[in-house]
């Protein structure tokens, strides 16, 4: 992994707690933190051997606590015993279709999990920065596009509501308790390590590698904000660094985005082109409870944080395709 934008002076030996470290973005984030010399503690609920964190051996370079973010006693113990300075809270149930089928478990992880993390931080005086991962889905369905940070949070479907609620709870801890928390709202993450094959990018790449027509569950015209995992990991670290330098950022939310509108059909077409495939997508048109049109303005992050993405869409898709070629050649 390229050493892009790592602030080693800030992270060296910094006691850093990551929830959701075995997840898609979490795996890349922990890898970056280890490269930057941070003293990383990960909370791990389920053992996922296919996780990029486990597969790359990164997990062997961090402290691991087994537990669940719904267990506040475990969180308080970790923050106290490891003298945690910086908390990066990414743990969540992130699959929209699972949220539609299992709303309660999604609410418990995403909403109760968030208030437990924040309450544990409030009771732990050594914690100085908290970055909380919300989502562009927290905005719900909006007529005004692109979404900026002033757009109301009005999710309606289970996953979107879970993110709206968690986001509001993070803000209330900043406003009411002076907790040093900032909020990220990113689009649909993609990149190497995503083994949720029902997501469009990994599912499409796997289908093409197997010589099968890629499946589009919708009509292909849904617009999404696709955001590369390494850009996400870098953005979370930048935000923690900025919060340390500028405590007045607490309670602020930031969108991170490449700021381009891409339909599902376009992203599948781009992948087919990059993989030199003549396959045609199988458009099923069987989606419900999903937002039709979403994309984000990242102007606030560009202006206030000096942020910009490290990779273009095609560069990131190219890196992602290489990752899956290697992964699937070893497993298929």
Secondary structure as the mmCIF struct_conf table of DSSP 4:
data_model
#
loop_
_struct_conf.conf_type_id
_struct_conf.id
_struct_conf.beg_label_comp_id
_struct_conf.beg_label_asym_id
_struct_conf.beg_label_seq_id
_struct_conf.end_label_comp_id
_struct_conf.end_label_asym_id
_struct_conf.end_label_seq_id
BEND BEND1 UNK A 5 UNK A 5
HELX_RH_AL_P HELX_RH_AL_P1 UNK A 8 UNK A 11
TURN_TY1_P TURN_TY1_P1 UNK A 12 UNK A 13
STRN STRN1 UNK A 15 UNK A 19
BEND BEND2 UNK A 20 UNK A 20
TURN_TY1_P TURN_TY1_P2 UNK A 21 UNK A 22
BEND BEND3 UNK A 23 UNK A 23
HELX_RH_AL_P HELX_RH_AL_P2 UNK A 24 UNK A 35
TURN_TY1_P TURN_TY1_P3 UNK A 36 UNK A 37
STRN STRN2 UNK A 39 UNK A 44
BEND BEND4 UNK A 45 UNK A 46
TURN_TY1_P TURN_TY1_P4 UNK A 49 UNK A 50
BEND BEND5 UNK A 51 UNK A 51
HELX_RH_AL_P HELX_RH_AL_P3 UNK A 52 UNK A 55
TURN_TY1_P TURN_TY1_P5 UNK A 56 UNK A 57
HELX_RH_3T_P HELX_RH_3T_P1 UNK A 58 UNK A 61
BEND BEND6 UNK A 62 UNK A 62
STRN STRN3 UNK A 63 UNK A 66
TURN_TY1_P TURN_TY1_P6 UNK A 69 UNK A 70
HELX_RH_AL_P HELX_RH_AL_P4 UNK A 72 UNK A 81
TURN_TY1_P TURN_TY1_P7 UNK A 82 UNK A 83
STRN STRN4 UNK A 86 UNK A 89
HELX_RH_AL_P HELX_RH_AL_P5 UNK A 96 UNK A 101
HELX_RH_AL_P HELX_RH_AL_P6 UNK A 103 UNK A 107
HELX_RH_PI_P HELX_RH_PI_P1 UNK A 108 UNK A 112
HELX_RH_AL_P HELX_RH_AL_P7 UNK A 113 UNK A 122
TURN_TY1_P TURN_TY1_P8 UNK A 123 UNK A 123
TURN_TY1_P TURN_TY1_P9 UNK A 125 UNK A 126
STRN STRN5 UNK A 129 UNK A 133
HELX_RH_3T_P HELX_RH_3T_P2 UNK A 136 UNK A 139
BEND BEND7 UNK A 141 UNK A 141
BEND BEND8 UNK A 143 UNK A 146
STRN STRN6 UNK A 147 UNK A 147
TURN_TY1_P TURN_TY1_P10 UNK A 149 UNK A 150
BEND BEND9 UNK A 151 UNK A 151
BEND BEND10 UNK A 157 UNK A 157
HELX_RH_AL_P HELX_RH_AL_P8 UNK A 158 UNK A 177
STRN STRN7 UNK A 181 UNK A 186
STRN STRN8 UNK A 188 UNK A 190
BEND BEND11 UNK A 191 UNK A 191
TURN_TY1_P TURN_TY1_P11 UNK A 192 UNK A 193
TURN_TY1_P TURN_TY1_P12 UNK A 197 UNK A 198
BEND BEND12 UNK A 199 UNK A 199
HELX_RH_AL_P HELX_RH_AL_P9 UNK A 200 UNK A 209
TURN_TY1_P TURN_TY1_P13 UNK A 210 UNK A 211
HELX_LH_PP_P HELX_LH_PP_P1 UNK A 213 UNK A 214
STRN STRN9 UNK A 215 UNK A 216
BEND BEND13 UNK A 217 UNK A 218
BEND BEND14 UNK A 220 UNK A 220
STRN STRN10 UNK A 223 UNK A 224
STRN STRN11 UNK A 226 UNK A 228
HELX_RH_AL_P HELX_RH_AL_P10 UNK A 229 UNK A 245
HELX_RH_3T_P HELX_RH_3T_P3 UNK A 247 UNK A 249
TURN_TY1_P TURN_TY1_P14 UNK A 250 UNK A 251
STRN STRN12 UNK A 253 UNK A 256
STRN STRN13 UNK A 262 UNK A 263
HELX_RH_AL_P HELX_RH_AL_P11 UNK A 264 UNK A 274
TURN_TY1_P TURN_TY1_P15 UNK A 275 UNK A 276
STRN STRN14 UNK A 282 UNK A 283
BEND BEND15 UNK A 289 UNK A 289
BEND BEND16 UNK A 292 UNK A 292
STRN STRN15 UNK A 293 UNK A 293
STRN STRN16 UNK A 296 UNK A 296
HELX_RH_AL_P HELX_RH_AL_P12 UNK A 299 UNK A 305
BEND BEND17 UNK A 310 UNK A 311
HELX_RH_AL_P HELX_RH_AL_P13 UNK A 313 UNK A 331
#
